Amino acid sequence: MRAMAVILLGVLLIAAVSPSVSTGSLPSDYGAEITSTGFRLRSWTVRGTNVIGAGDRGALGKSLPLWDWLLSEPWPGSLATGEYQLREDRDAIVGTLQTGSLLVEKRLQTVDSNRALLNVTFTNTRDSTFKSLVNWDSFDLGYAIAWAGYLGKPGGEQEIWMENGQLHIEEKNWVRLGAKVEAFGLVDFDEDLIALVFPDEKSVALWLESGSWGVETRAEFPPLVLEPGESKTYVFEVFVGHIEELKEVYPEIYEKLEPFLERNRFEITFDSQAFPIVGEITNLTVRITPKEPLDKTGRLSVSVACGEGTFERTYPVDLSKESKVTLQITPEKSCRIKAELELEGEIIASASTTMRAFERGKPLKVVFVWHHHQSPGVWPNGTLHGPWALVHTYDDELEPYYDGGAYYFHAWILQKYPEIKMTYHLSPSLLWQWNLTNTGWCQSYPSYQCFTRESPEAKKVREAMRLYRYLYEKGQIEILSSYFAHPIGGYIAERYGWLDLLDYELSLGKKTTEEVIGVDASGIWLSEMAFSPKLVPLLEEHGFEYTVLDDRCHLRGLYPYSPYHLYAIENSSIKVLFRDHTISDDFAFNNNFRSEEEAKEKARKIVEEILSVKEVDPNAEVVTIAADGENWIIFSPNPGLTAKYFEYLLQYLQEAQEKGLIETVTLRDAVSELEPYRNATPLTTSWLCSWDKWTKEKKSVQEPMWERDEEVYNLTQAYVEKCGKDETYEKALYGLAQALDSDFYWAEFSYPPHVYAWLNWTENLVKDGLKGCSSTNVTPTTTTTSAAILHDTTSAIETHSTSETGESTGSSICGVGTLSALSLLVLLLRKKE
């Protein structure tokens, strides 16, 4: 990561709240640092200790507080990554940046040891109107600013905001809410720290997110439109410090926080046997943990309500140390348990929980499908610009719990639980990158470097491949295939009708799976779960028999509605299981754990949610959980602990399976063992219930890419009309496949340089081909890539290599880079080692 220049902002004391009052110096144990990159907070020192921080977040660098974004720009945008010219102006730091037509000035002025004022001014310096406008989740938005990272030590942060005088404290991830916030930020009760931003104008929406870099609360404001010479200023007041320091300056907020503070003084937790059986005696333990020990004795009251039966027990507890009591329960299907801790006639802590009990019977089948995917982030010259398929396999990103990356971990940990079956989609573009370790590769991110076949990184990736193959051969996992490069197939089929391209992608994808990992896959993962009935004949033609879709988006409009059965797609041989959207997202997105105990409890609740589907559908046969395989680990606040969460899940699945409550099966097992519940035609959409994420949410960026896609595709069809479906045509389909990977169209992470580089490469290829052919020398080919075609395509890559911006360089590639490009297209000639 590039080094960030910083200026120390000496925090100055103001005698009153008004910034116009004269100032005097504060003690040296207060202060803040501002980075020149993005004009963000690097540190905020209170009582001699820095209380803010952040982890790395890709192109954003450190996910430091007060990063902002013109939402019409590709994430993370120029405001957060541009280099500001910094200067001191009395008690303030001022930064200026020219980005396109905008002159940006940011001014951070101290108010007192805990507060500062931030002004962000945009001035349109051009002769035309400036507009920043996106429509995300039906909200028209233009500018956003975030408090991100962590407070004190990583972990324990919660999102906090105030709207209409109501305080909200949550732990949510990847959620956008309509919210006219009066304040937003983070709070950590364990460390008694809080950071709040008070905008001068109310927002339209609020974005909540967490990852390995920390937690984020982001306020999103209306579209920003500026006529020539016009300016717009956003004003924010910032507070950072200990919660108790709110009392004097924001007493109304402190008052709203007091109930949360009281509840956190003594912690009451419950522990019971996992998955108790209805009618069988089980133990319940209630534990009291003081965060501020008292040399006193309190009284704990525990009430239990199971069906029509209720009882209450009272116990004395020592408040100077951790205490626990254990009682026996004969549970019904659901028991409500409440515990109250009383001291000197006042209730000082309370907690409640529901104990679910389950009936023995025919085991419920459970299918887990993990989507392991990384885009083929490669330039046409063979250099990887996004080597995440490799990094998240070889890198030790799960310390101190496990070795290797998320992809390696999945296969390694399953060996410890041989009775648990799961299904993995190893996307062909991910497998292609893994296959590079047999030759070597070069990558341009984070800096240009090359790796040989004998490097430790290459050996680690090949070990992961060996583990997946081993698990597959012993029948513990199933491996799915898909398109080669993750297109939004349903959208492309419906909007453009480019079925020849999708046919090519399916052919190359399935062959990649077979040649790299040795699996002739019967199941397919539809990228982005993008379904259209127009795809069904293609799936059948390529030998696919079943897939997974989303219950909320693809099934909910069909009645009787139940995702807990096998379905047959109308007028076809294709079977489909519908994932439980709620449980899948709950597992993958809500994992901001502060301790192993929290992670373990959440894993248990996930299994309880699975078992509880029979309360919704007593005839349920199968529950399908489908999610990304790696993102919920690597983007969590603590990746190592989140990986531990997965192992706890395996432990609880094993326990439930041993009790005869569930049976984990592969997707193939479920399809072969169940009869279709009914025929259905799934709705034409994606797992997000629309195409907007890739087509409209960042229209100013996405629309030109789709228009350019169409232009180059039409050129390819003109070539077919004149020259036929020959080798050049097939190479052109390959270039289009690279350009149409959905990852590069996702609104928040769109990456036009990749798209345009491959479209330029394809256009040049086709135009050269048109010069050298006539309709009388057509040589028909099939979509099966021959050795001669692969050799010629590699030569084409050498001739038409492009720079990272998509500019044609006209130079060839060499060394390990040649091996990278060669492997990209000749992997079908190689047999697995």
C-alpha positions in Angstrom: 0.0 0.0 0.0 1.2 3.5 -0.8 2.5 5.5 2.1 0.1 8.1 3.4 1.5 11.5 4.3 0.1 12.9 7.5 -0.2 16.2 9.2 -0.6 16.3 13.0 -3.7 18.4 13.9 -3.0 19.8 17.3 -6.4 19.8 19.0 -7.1 23.2 20.6 -9.3 24.0 23.5 -12.3 26.3 23.1 -13.8 27.7 26.3 -17.3 27.3 25.0 -19.2 25.3 22.4 -19.1 28.2 19.9 -16.1 27.9 17.5 -15.8 31.7 17.5 -14.5 31.9 21.0 -10.7 32.4 21.4 -8.7 29.2 21.9 -5.8 27.9 24.0 -3.6 24.8 23.8 -4.7 21.4 25.0 -2.4 18.9 26.8 -0.2 16.9 24.5 -2.2 13.7 25.1 -4.9 14.9 22.8 -4.6 15.2 19.0 -5.5 13.9 15.6 -3.7 13.0 12.4 -5.1 13.7 8.9 -3.9 11.8 5.9 -3.1 13.6 2.6 -4.6 10.6 0.8 -8.3 11.1 1.0 -8.1 13.7 3.8 -9.1 11.0 6.3 -8.5 10.6 10.0 -5.5 8.4 10.7 -5.6 8.7 14.5 -7.5 10.5 17.3 -5.7 10.6 20.6 -7.7 10.9 23.8 -6.0 10.8 27.2 -2.8 9.8 25.5 -4.2 6.8 23.6 -5.2 6.6 20.0 -8.8 5.4 19.9 -9.4 4.8 16.2 -8.0 2.5 13.6 -8.8 0.4 10.5 -7.7 -2.6 8.5 -6.9 -2.7 4.8 -9.8 -2.5 2.4 -8.5 -3.1 -1.1 -8.4 -0.1 -3.3 -9.5 2.2 -0.4 -6.3 1.3 1.5 -7.0 1.6 5.2 -10.7 2.0 5.8 -10.2 5.1 7.9 -13.0 7.3 9.2 -14.4 10.3 7.3 -13.8 8.7 3.9 -16.3 10.1 1.4 -17.5 9.3 -2.1 -19.1 10.8 -5.1 -21.4 7.9 -5.8 -21.4 8.2 -9.5 -17.7 7.3 -9.5 -16.5 3.7 -9.3 -15.7 2.7 -5.7 -13.9 3.9 -3.8 -13.8 7.1 -5.9 -11.4 10.0 -6.2 -12.4 11.8 -2.9 -11.1 9.0 -0.7 -8.0 8.1 -2.8 -6.9 11.4 -4.2 -3.8 13.3 -2.9 -4.9 16.5 -1.1 -2.7 19.6 -0.8 -2.6 20.2 2.9 -2.0 23.4 4.8 -2.5 24.7 8.3 -4.9 27.6 8.9 -4.7 28.6 12.5 -6.7 26.0 14.4 -7.7 24.1 11.3 -6.2 21.8 8.6 -7.3 22.6 5.0 -7.0 20.2 2.1 -7.7 20.9 -1.6 -8.1 18.5 -4.5 -8.9 19.0 -8.2 -10.8 16.0 -9.5 -12.3 16.3 -13.0 -14.5 19.4 -13.1 -14.6 19.7 -9.3 -12.4 21.7 -6.9 -12.8 20.0 -3.5 -11.8 21.8 -0.3 -12.0 20.1 3.1 -11.5 21.9 6.3 -11.2 20.2 9.7 -11.4 22.7 12.6 -11.1 21.6 16.2 -13.7 22.6 18.8 -12.4 20.9 21.9 -10.6 17.7 22.9 -13.5 15.5 21.7 -15.0 17.5 18.8 -14.2 19.0 15.5 -16.0 20.6 12.6 -15.6 19.3 9.0 -16.6 21.4 6.0 -16.5 19.7 2.6 -17.0 22.2 -0.3 -17.4 21.3 -4.0 -17.0 23.9 -6.7 -17.7 23.2 -10.4 -14.8 24.8 -12.3 -16.0 23.8 -15.8 -18.5 25.3 -18.3 -20.9 22.4 -18.1 -23.2 21.0 -15.4 -21.7 18.6 -12.9 -24.0 15.8 -11.7 -23.4 12.9 -9.3 -26.5 10.7 -9.3 -27.2 7.0 -8.8 -30.3 5.1 -7.9 -29.5 2.4 -5.4 -32.3 0.3 -3.8 -34.8 2.9 -5.1 -33.0 5.9 -3.5 -31.6 8.8 -5.5 -28.2 9.4 -4.1 -25.1 11.5 -5.0 -22.7 12.0 -2.1 -21.8 9.9 1.0 -19.5 10.1 4.0 -18.7 7.3 6.4 -17.4 6.6 9.8 -15.5 3.3 9.4 -12.9 1.2 11.0 -12.8 0.3 14.7 -12.6 1.9 18.1 -9.8 0.9 20.4 -9.0 -2.7 19.7 -10.7 -4.4 16.7 -14.0 -6.1 17.6 -17.1 -5.2 19.5 -18.1 -2.1 17.4 -21.8 -1.6 16.7 -23.4 0.8 14.2 -25.2 3.7 15.9 -27.4 6.4 14.5 -30.2 8.7 15.5 -33.3 9.5 13.5 -36.3 11.6 14.7 -34.8 11.6 18.2 -34.7 7.8 18.3 -31.4 6.1 18.9 -30.6 2.9 17.0 -27.8 0.4 17.8 -27.3 -2.5 15.4 -24.9 -5.1 14.1 -25.9 -5.4 10.4 -23.9 -6.0 7.2 -24.6 -5.0 3.6 -27.8 -3.3 4.5 -29.1 0.0 3.1 -31.9 1.7 5.0 -34.0 4.8 4.2 -32.9 7.1 7.0 -32.8 10.9 7.6 -30.1 10.7 10.3 -29.3 13.4 12.8 -26.1 11.6 13.9 -24.3 8.4 12.9 -21.2 6.5 13.8 -19.9 3.6 15.9 -20.1 2.6 19.6 -18.1 0.0 21.5 -19.6 -0.6 25.0 -16.8 -3.0 26.0 -14.1 -0.3 25.6 -16.5 2.6 26.5 -15.8 4.4 23.2 -18.0 6.2 20.8 -17.6 8.2 17.5 -20.5 10.2 16.1 -20.9 12.5 13.0 -23.6 15.1 13.0 -24.5 16.2 9.5 -25.8 19.7 8.9 -28.5 18.3 6.6 -30.3 15.1 6.8 -29.4 12.1 4.7 -31.6 10.0 2.4 -30.2 6.6 3.2 -27.8 4.8 5.6 -25.4 2.0 4.5 -24.2 -0.5 7.2 -21.3 -2.8 6.5 -18.6 -4.7 8.3 -15.5 -6.6 7.2 -11.9 -7.5 8.2 -11.2 -3.8 8.0 -13.8 -2.9 10.7 -17.4 -1.7 10.8 -18.9 1.2 8.8 -21.9 3.5 9.1 -22.3 5.6 6.0 -24.7 8.5 5.5 -25.8 8.9 1.9 -27.2 12.3 0.7 -29.3 13.4 -2.3 -27.8 13.8 -5.8 -25.2 16.5 -6.2 -25.8 18.8 -9.1 -23.7 22.0 -9.7 -24.0 24.5 -12.5 -20.8 26.1 -13.8 -19.2 28.2 -11.0 -21.7 26.9 -8.4 -20.5 25.6 -5.0 -22.0 23.3 -2.4 -20.8 22.9 1.2 -21.6 20.0 3.5 -21.0 20.6 7.3 -20.4 17.9 9.8 -19.7 18.0 13.6 -17.5 15.1 14.8 -17.3 13.7 18.3 -14.8 11.0 19.4 -14.2 9.9 22.9 -15.4 7.9 25.9 -19.1 7.5 26.3 -19.2 9.3 29.6 -17.7 12.4 27.8 -21.0 12.7 25.9 -22.8 13.7 29.1 -21.8 17.3 29.1 -21.9 18.1 25.4 -24.7 15.9 24.2 -26.7 15.1 27.3 -29.8 14.0 25.3 -27.8 11.3 23.5 -26.1 10.2 26.7 -29.5 9.8 28.3 -30.7 7.6 25.5 -27.5 5.5 25.9 -27.9 4.9 29.6 -30.2 1.9 29.3 -27.6 0.2 27.1 -24.9 1.1 29.6 -26.9 -0.4 32.4 -27.5 -3.6 30.5 -23.8 -4.0 29.9 -22.8 -3.7 33.5 -23.7 -7.3 34.3 -23.9 -9.9 31.6 -26.4 -12.7 31.8 -25.9 -15.7 29.5 -27.6 -19.1 29.0 -26.0 -22.4 28.2 -27.8 -25.6 27.5 -27.4 -28.9 25.7 -27.5 -28.4 21.9 -30.7 -29.5 20.2 -32.6 -31.0 23.2 -35.2 -33.6 22.4 -38.9 -33.0 23.3 -39.8 -34.8 26.6 -36.2 -35.6 27.5 -34.6 -33.9 30.6 -31.9 -31.4 29.8 -29.8 -29.0 31.9 -30.0 -25.2 31.7 -27.1 -23.1 33.1 -27.6 -19.4 33.8 -24.3 -17.5 34.1 -23.8 -13.9 35.5 -20.6 -12.1 34.6 -19.8 -8.8 36.2 -18.0 -6.2 34.1 -17.8 -4.0 37.2 -17.6 -6.4 40.2 -19.4 -5.4 43.4 -18.7 -6.8 46.8 -22.3 -7.6 47.3 -24.8 -10.4 47.0 -27.7 -10.1 44.5 -30.7 -12.3 43.8 -31.2 -14.1 40.5 -34.7 -15.0 39.5 -35.2 -17.5 36.6 -38.6 -18.2 35.1 -39.3 -21.0 32.7 -42.4 -21.3 30.5 -42.8 -24.5 28.5 -46.2 -24.9 26.9 -48.8 -24.6 29.6 -46.3 -25.4 32.4 -44.4 -22.6 34.1 -42.1 -22.3 37.2 -39.7 -19.9 38.8 -36.6 -20.3 40.9 -34.6 -17.7 42.9 -30.9 -18.0 43.8 -28.4 -15.8 45.8 -25.4 -14.8 43.6 -22.0 -13.3 44.5 -21.6 -10.2 42.4 -17.8 -9.9 43.0 -17.1 -12.8 40.6 -18.7 -14.9 37.9 -21.6 -17.0 39.2 -23.8 -19.6 37.7 -26.8 -21.7 38.6 -28.0 -24.9 36.9 -31.6 -26.2 36.7 -33.2 -29.1 35.0 -36.0 -28.7 32.3 -38.2 -31.2 30.5 -38.7 -29.1 27.3 -41.6 -28.8 25.0 -41.0 -27.6 21.4 -40.4 -24.1 22.7 -39.6 -22.9 26.2 -39.4 -19.2 27.1 -36.7 -18.4 29.7 -36.2 -15.1 31.5 -33.6 -14.2 34.1 -33.5 -11.0 36.2 -30.7 -9.9 38.5 -31.9 -7.8 41.5 -29.8 -5.8 43.9 -31.3 -3.9 46.8 -34.8 -4.0 45.3 -33.7 -2.8 41.9 -33.3 -4.9 38.8 -29.8 -4.2 37.5 -29.7 -6.7 34.6 -32.0 -9.0 32.7 -31.9 -11.4 29.7 -34.2 -13.8 28.1 -34.0 -16.6 25.5 -36.0 -19.3 23.9 -35.0 -22.9 24.2 -36.1 -24.9 21.2 -36.5 -28.6 21.5 -36.9 -31.0 18.5 -38.8 -34.2 17.9 -37.1 -37.3 16.5 -38.3 -38.5 13.2 -37.1 -38.8 9.6 -33.9 -36.8 9.4 -34.2 -33.5 7.5 -31.8 -33.4 4.5 -29.5 -30.4 4.6 -27.6 -29.2 1.5 -24.8 -26.6 1.8 -23.5 -25.1 -1.4 -20.5 -22.9 -1.2 -19.8 -20.6 -4.2 -16.0 -20.3 -4.6 -15.4 -17.7 -7.3 -12.9 -15.1 -8.4 -13.2 -13.3 -11.7 -10.4 -14.0 -14.3 -8.8 -10.7 -13.3 -6.2 -10.8 -16.1 -5.1 -8.2 -18.7 -5.0 -9.4 -22.3 -1.2 -9.5 -21.9 -1.5 -12.4 -19.4 -0.7 -10.4 -16.2 -3.2 -10.9 -13.3 -4.5 -7.6 -11.9 -6.7 -9.3 -9.3 -4.9 -12.4 -8.1 -7.5 -13.1 -5.4 -8.1 -16.7 -6.4 -4.5 -17.4 -5.4 -4.1 -14.9 -2.5 -7.1 -16.3 -0.7 -5.7 -19.8 -1.0 -2.0 -19.4 -0.1 -2.1 -16.4 2.2 -2.2 -17.0 6.0 -5.2 -14.7 6.4 -6.9 -16.8 9.2 -4.3 -16.5 11.9 -4.0 -17.3 14.8 -6.5 -20.1 14.2 -5.6 -21.7 10.9 -3.0 -21.7 8.1 -3.7 -20.7 4.6 -6.5 -18.7 3.1 -10.2 -19.2 3.0 -10.3 -21.5 0.0 -7.6 -23.8 1.5 -9.3 -23.7 4.9 -12.6 -25.1 3.6 -11.0 -28.2 2.2 -8.6 -28.7 5.1 -11.2 -28.4 7.9 -13.7 -30.8 6.2 -11.2 -33.6 6.7 -11.8 -33.3 10.4 -15.5 -34.0 10.0 -15.7 -36.9 7.5 -19.4 -37.5 8.1 -20.4 -34.0 7.0 -21.2 -33.6 3.3 -21.1 -30.4 1.3 -21.2 -29.1 -2.2 -18.7 -26.7 -3.7 -18.9 -24.6 -6.8 -15.3 -24.1 -7.9 -15.8 -21.5 -10.6 -13.9 -22.2 -13.8 -12.2 -18.8 -13.7 -11.0 -19.6 -10.2 -9.8 -23.1 -11.4 -8.0 -21.5 -14.3 -6.0 -19.3 -11.9 -5.3 -22.2 -9.6 -4.0 -24.1 -12.7 -1.4 -21.3 -13.3 0.5 -22.7 -10.3 1.6 -25.6 -12.6 3.5 -23.1 -14.8 3.9 -19.8 -13.0 2.3 -16.4 -13.2 2.8 -12.7 -12.9 0.6 -10.2 -11.2 0.4 -6.4 -11.1 -1.3 -6.0 -7.7 -0.3 -4.9 -5.1 3.0 -4.5 -7.1 4.4 -6.3 -10.1 5.8 -9.6 -9.2 6.1 -13.1 -10.6 5.9 -16.6 -9.1 7.4 -19.8 -10.3 5.9 -23.3 -10.1 8.2 -24.1 -7.1 7.3 -21.1 -5.1 5.7 -21.7 -1.6 2.6 -19.9 -2.9 2.2 -22.2 -5.9 2.7 -25.3 -3.8 0.0 -24.2 -1.3 -2.5 -23.7 -4.0 -1.8 -27.1 -5.5 -2.2 -28.6 -2.1 -5.7 -27.1 -1.9 -6.5 -28.6 -5.3 -5.3 -32.0 -4.1 -7.6 -31.7 -1.0 -10.7 -30.8 -3.0 -10.0 -33.7 -5.4 -9.5 -36.1 -2.4 -12.8 -35.0 -0.8 -14.6 -35.4 -4.1 -13.2 -38.9 -4.7 -14.2 -40.1 -1.3 -17.7 -38.8 -1.8 -17.7 -36.1 0.9 -18.1 -33.2 -1.4 -19.7 -32.6 -4.8 -18.1 -30.1 -7.2 -20.3 -27.9 -9.5 -19.3 -26.2 -12.7 -20.6 -23.1 -14.5 -19.8 -20.6 -17.2 -16.2 -19.8 -17.6 -16.2 -16.2 -16.6 -19.3 -15.5 -14.5 -21.7 -13.6 -16.8 -25.1 -12.4 -15.8 -26.5 -15.2 -18.0 -30.2 -14.6 -17.4 -30.0 -10.9 -18.1 -27.9 -11.4 -21.3 -30.3 -14.0 -22.6 -33.3 -11.8 -21.9 -32.0 -8.4 -22.9 -29.6 -9.3 -25.7 -30.2 -12.9 -26.7 -26.5 -13.7 -27.0 -27.0 -17.4 -26.6 -24.0 -18.3 -28.8 -21.7 -16.5 -26.3 -23.4 -18.2 -23.3 -23.1 -21.6 -25.2 -19.4 -21.0 -25.6 -18.9 -20.0 -22.0 -20.7 -23.1 -20.8 -18.6 -25.3 -23.0 -15.3 -23.7 -21.9 -16.4 -23.7 -18.3 -17.4 -27.3 -18.1 -14.2 -28.4 -19.9 -12.1 -26.3 -17.5 -13.7 -28.1 -14.5 -13.0 -31.4 -16.1 -9.4 -30.7 -17.1 -8.2 -28.8 -14.0 -9.9 -30.7 -11.2 -10.9 -33.9 -13.0 -14.7 -33.6 -12.5 -17.4 -34.1 -15.2 -20.0 -32.0 -13.3 -23.7 -32.7 -13.4 -24.7 -29.6 -11.4 -24.3 -26.0 -12.4 -24.1 -22.8 -10.4 -25.7 -20.0 -12.3 -23.5 -17.0 -11.7 -25.4 -14.4 -9.6 -28.3 -17.0 -9.8 -29.2 -15.1 -12.9 -32.0 -17.3 -14.4 -34.0 -17.1 -17.5 -36.1 -19.9 -19.1 -34.1 -19.2 -22.3 -31.1 -20.8 -20.6 -32.7 -24.2 -19.9 -32.1 -25.7 -23.4 -28.4 -24.7 -23.1 -28.1 -26.3 -19.7 -29.6 -29.5 -21.1 -27.4 -29.5 -24.2 -24.2 -29.3 -22.0 -25.3 -32.2 -19.8 -26.3 -30.2 -16.7 -29.0 -31.8 -14.6 -29.7 -29.5 -11.7 -28.9 -26.1 -10.1 -29.6 -23.9 -7.1 -31.7 -20.7 -7.1 -33.1 -18.3 -4.5 -36.4 -18.9 -2.7 -37.3 -15.2 -2.2 -36.5 -14.1 -5.7 -37.2 -17.1 -7.9 -39.9 -19.0 -6.1 -41.9 -16.8 -3.8 -44.5 -15.9 -6.4 -45.3 -19.5 -6.9 -47.9 -21.3 -4.7 -48.1 -23.3 -2.7 -44.8 -21.7 -1.6 -42.2 -23.9 0.1 -38.5 -24.0 -0.7 -38.0 -27.2 1.3 -38.5 -29.6 -1.6 -37.0 -30.6 -4.9 -38.6 -28.9 -7.9 -38.5 -29.7 -11.6 -38.3 -26.9 -14.1 -41.3 -26.9 -16.4 -40.9 -28.8 -19.7 -37.3 -29.8 -19.1 -35.1 -32.4 -17.4 -33.5 -29.8 -15.1 -34.1 -30.0 -11.3 -33.7 -27.2 -8.9 -33.3 -26.6 -5.1 -34.2 -23.2 -3.7 -31.9 -21.9 -1.1 -33.4 -20.5 2.1 -32.6 -16.8 1.6 -33.0 -15.9 5.2 -30.8 -18.5 6.8 -28.2 -18.3 4.1 -27.8 -14.5 4.5 -28.0 -14.7 8.3 -25.1 -17.1 8.3 -23.0 -15.2 5.7 -23.6 -11.5 6.7 -24.0 -11.4 10.4 -20.6 -12.4 11.8 -19.2 -9.5 13.7 -18.0 -11.6 16.6 -16.0 -10.4 19.6 -15.3 -13.8 21.1 -15.3 -17.5 20.4 -18.3 -17.8 22.7 -20.3 -15.5 20.4 -19.2 -17.3 17.3 -20.1 -20.7 18.8 -23.5 -19.5 19.9 -24.3 -18.1 16.5 -23.3 -21.4 14.8 -25.6 -23.2 17.1 -28.5 -20.8 16.3 -27.9 -21.4 12.6 -28.5 -25.2 13.0 -31.5 -24.5 15.2 -32.9 -22.3 12.4 -32.4 -25.1 10.0 -34.2 -27.6 12.3 -37.0 -25.1 12.8 -38.1 -25.1 9.2 -40.4 -28.0 10.0 -42.5 -25.5 12.1 -43.1 -23.6 8.8 -43.5 -26.7 6.7 -44.1 -29.9 8.6 -43.6 -31.8 5.3 -40.2 -30.2 4.6 -37.7 -32.7 3.0 -34.6 -30.6 2.4 -33.1 -27.3 3.5 -30.6 -25.6 1.2 -28.1 -23.1 2.4 -26.1 -21.4 -0.4 -23.6 -18.5 -0.1 -20.2 -17.3 -1.1 -17.6 -19.6 0.2 -14.9 -16.9 1.1 -16.4 -13.4 1.3 -18.1 -13.9 4.7 -14.8 -15.0 6.1 -12.3 -12.6 4.5 -14.5 -9.5 4.8 -15.5 -10.1 8.4 -14.0 -8.0 11.2 -11.9 -11.0 12.4 -11.3 -13.6 9.6 -9.6 -16.1 11.9 -12.5 -16.0 14.4 -15.1 -16.2 11.6 -13.3 -19.3 10.2 -13.6 -20.8 13.7 -17.3 -20.0 13.5 -17.4 -22.3 10.4 -15.7 -25.1 12.4 -18.3 -24.6 15.2 -21.0 -25.0 12.6 -19.5 -28.3 11.5 -19.4 -29.5 15.1 -23.1 -28.7 15.6 -24.1 -30.2 12.3 -22.2 -33.4 13.4 -24.0 -33.4 16.7 -27.4 -32.9 15.1 -26.7 -35.6 12.6 -25.6 -38.0 15.4 -29.0 -37.4 17.1 -30.8 -38.3 13.9 -32.2 -34.9 13.4 -30.5 -34.0 10.1 -28.6 -35.7 7.3 -26.1 -33.5 5.4 -26.1 -34.5 1.7 -24.6 -33.2 -1.5 -26.8 -31.5 -4.2 -26.5 -34.7 -6.3 -27.6 -36.8 -3.3 -30.7 -34.7 -2.8 -31.7 -34.7 -6.5 -31.3 -38.5 -6.7 -33.1 -39.3 -3.4 -36.1 -37.0 -3.7 -39.0 -36.9 -6.1 -39.9 -33.5 -7.5 -42.5 -31.8 -5.3 -44.0 -30.1 -8.4 -43.1 -28.5 -11.7 -42.3 -24.8 -11.7 -40.9 -22.1 -13.9 -38.6 -20.0 -11.7 -39.0 -16.2 -12.0 -36.6 -14.5 -14.4 -34.2 -12.6 -12.1 -31.1 -12.8 -10.0 -30.5 -13.5 -6.3 -31.1 -9.8 -5.7 -34.6 -10.0 -7.3 -33.5 -7.6 -10.1 -30.7 -6.8 -12.6 -30.2 -3.3 -11.2 -27.0 -4.0 -9.3 -25.2 -4.6 -12.6 -27.1 -2.3 -14.9 -28.7 0.7 -13.2 -27.4 1.4 -9.8 -24.3 3.1 -11.2 -25.8 3.9 -14.6 -23.2 6.5 -15.6 -20.5 3.8 -15.4 -22.5 0.7 -16.3 -24.5 1.9 -19.3 -21.5 2.8 -21.4 -19.9 -0.6 -20.7 -23.1 -2.4 -21.8 -23.3 -0.2 -24.9 -19.7 -1.0 -25.8 -20.4 -4.7 -25.2 -23.2 -4.5 -27.7 -21.1 -2.7 -30.2 -18.3 -5.3 -30.1 -20.7 -8.2 -30.1 -22.4 -6.8 -33.2 -19.0 -6.4 -34.9 -18.4 -10.1 -34.1 -21.7 -11.0 -35.7 -20.8 -9.0 -38.8 -17.6 -11.1 -38.9 -19.7 -14.3 -38.7 -21.8 -13.1 -41.6 -18.8 -12.5 -43.8 -16.2 -15.0 -42.5 -18.2 -17.7 -40.7 -17.7 -19.3 -37.3 -14.0 -19.9 -37.5 -11.1 -19.7 -35.1 -11.2 -15.9 -35.0 -14.9 -15.9 -34.1 -14.2 -18.3 -31.2 -11.3 -16.1 -29.9 -13.7 -13.1 -30.1 -16.2 -15.0 -27.9 -13.4 -15.6 -25.5 -12.6 -11.9 -25.3 -16.3 -11.0 -24.9 -16.5 -13.6 -22.1 -13.7 -11.9 -20.3 -15.4 -8.5 -20.7 -18.8 -9.6 -19.5 -17.8 -11.1 -16.1 -20.4 -9.7 -13.7 -17.8 -8.7 -11.0 -16.7 -5.8 -13.1 -20.3 -4.4 -13.4 -21.3 -4.7 -9.7 -22.2 -1.1 -8.7 -19.9 -0.6 -5.7 -16.9 -2.4 -7.3 -17.3 -1.8 -11.0 -14.0 -1.9 -12.9 -14.2 -0.4 -16.4 -10.5 -0.8 -17.2 -10.8 -4.6 -17.4 -14.0 -4.4 -19.5 -12.6 -2.0 -22.0 -9.2 -3.7 -22.2 -10.8 -6.9 -23.3 -13.4 -5.2 -25.6 -10.5 -3.3 -27.3 -8.6 -6.6 -27.7 -11.6 -8.3 -29.2 -12.4 -5.4 -31.5 -8.8 -5.3 -32.8 -8.9 -9.1 -33.3 -12.1 -9.1 -35.3 -11.1 -6.1 -37.4 -7.9 -7.7 -38.4 -9.8 -10.9 -39.2 -12.2 -9.0 -41.4 -9.3 -7.7 -43.5 -8.1 -11.1 -44.2 -11.2 -13.1 -45.0 -14.0 -13.4 -47.5 -17.2 -15.3 -47.5 -15.7 -17.9 -49.9 -13.0 -19.1 -47.5 -15.1 -19.9 -44.5 -14.0 -22.9 -42.4 -16.7 -24.0 -39.9 -15.6 -24.9 -36.4 -17.3 -26.1 -33.2 -17.1 -24.5 -29.8 -14.7 -27.2 -28.7 -11.3 -25.5 -28.6 -8.7 -27.3 -30.7 -4.9 -27.2 -30.1 -4.4 -25.2 -33.3 -7.0 -22.6 -32.2 -5.4 -22.3 -28.8 -2.0 -21.8 -30.3 -3.3 -19.1 -32.6 -5.2 -17.4 -29.8 -2.1 -17.2 -27.7 -0.4 -15.6 -30.7 -3.2 -13.1 -30.9 -2.8 -12.2 -27.3 0.9 -11.5 -27.9 0.0 -9.3 -30.9 -2.8 -7.4 -29.3 -1.7 -7.0 -25.7 -3.0 -4.0 -23.9 -2.0 -1.8 -21.0 -4.0 -1.7 -17.8 -6.1 1.1 -19.2 -7.0 -0.9 -22.3 -4.6 1.0 -24.6 -3.0 -1.2 -27.3 0.7 -1.5 -26.7 1.5 -3.6 -29.7 4.1 -5.5 -27.8 4.4 -9.1 -27.0 4.7 -10.7 -23.6 7.4 -13.0 -22.4 8.8 -14.9 -19.5 6.3 -16.1 -16.8 3.8 -13.7 -18.3 3.7 -15.8 -21.4 3.0 -18.9 -19.3 0.2 -17.0 -17.7 -1.5 -16.2 -21.0 -0.7 -19.6 -22.4 -2.3 -21.3 -19.4 -5.4 -19.1 -19.8 -6.2 -20.8 -23.2 -4.3 -24.1 -23.3 -5.4 -25.6 -20.0 -7.7 -27.9 -21.9 -4.6 -29.5 -23.4 -3.2 -30.3 -20.0 -4.2 -33.3 -17.9 -4.3 -33.0 -14.2 -1.0 -33.9 -12.5 
